Amino acid sequence: MIMARGRNYDKQIKAEAVSLVVDNGKTIASVARELEIPKSTVGKWVENYKDNGTDAFIGSGNLSPENQRERDLQKQLRNLEEENKILKKAMRIFTNDQK
């Protein structure tokens, strides 16, 4: 039996719980009792796995590949907007110096 401590469960515990439900056909309630984890928590893990597959349990502080791409694009957009502001200011300075 896998014993979990506290409210943070590592990827291995989550994967084991989901496997018992999805692959072995056990009920969420029986897995929750066996692993001493709240039934609602195991249910969320199973739902997350069904929605996201192998990306369901990426780990603390990490993002799914889709969310990471979105964050990278947002960062790139902010950088480009900042560069654009700088170029506009430089353009105003140079056009005013020519008068």
C-alpha positions, -999 to 999 in steps of 0.1 A, spaced: 0 0 0 12 35 -8 10 59 21 6 96 13 17 123 36 1 158 38 -18 173 10 9 172 -16 11 139 -35 39 131 -59 35 121 -95 41 84 -87 12 83 -62 -12 101 -86 -2 77 -115 -7 46 -93 -41 58 -81 -52 66 -117 -38 32 -129 -58 13 -103 -90 30 -115 -84 32 -152 -64 1 -159 -75 -22 -131 -112 -12 -131 -113 -4 -94 -137 22 -81 -125 56 -71 -139 51 -36 -120 18 -31 -88 33 -44 -92 63 -22 -98 41 9 -68 18 0 -44 47 -5 -59 68 23 -66 98 0 -98 117 -2 -122 103 -28 -127 137 -44 -89 140 -49 -86 107 -66 -116 116 -88 -100 148 -99 -68 129 -108 -87 104 -129 -106 132 -146 -74 151 -152 -58 120 -167 -88 114 -190 -86 150 -202 -48 154 -205 -34 119 -208 4 117 -201 5 155 -194 -19 152 -165 7 151 -137 36 173 -148 48 181 -114 49 211 -90 58 244 -106 58 230 -141 34 237 -169 19 215 -195 35 218 -230 4 238 -242 5 262 -213 43 266 -216 39 275 -253 13 301 -243 35 316 -217 65 317 -241 43 334 -267 30 360 -242 66 367 -231 77 371 -267 47 395 -274 56 416 -244 92 418 -256 82 428 -291 58 455 -277 86 469 -256 110 470 -286 83 487 -306 79 514 -279 117 520 -279 118 522 -317 89 548 -317 107 569 -291 140 567 -311 121 577 -343 106 608 -326 140 618 -313 157 615 -347 129 632 -365 129 661 -340 167 665 -343 165 670 -381 143 701 -378 
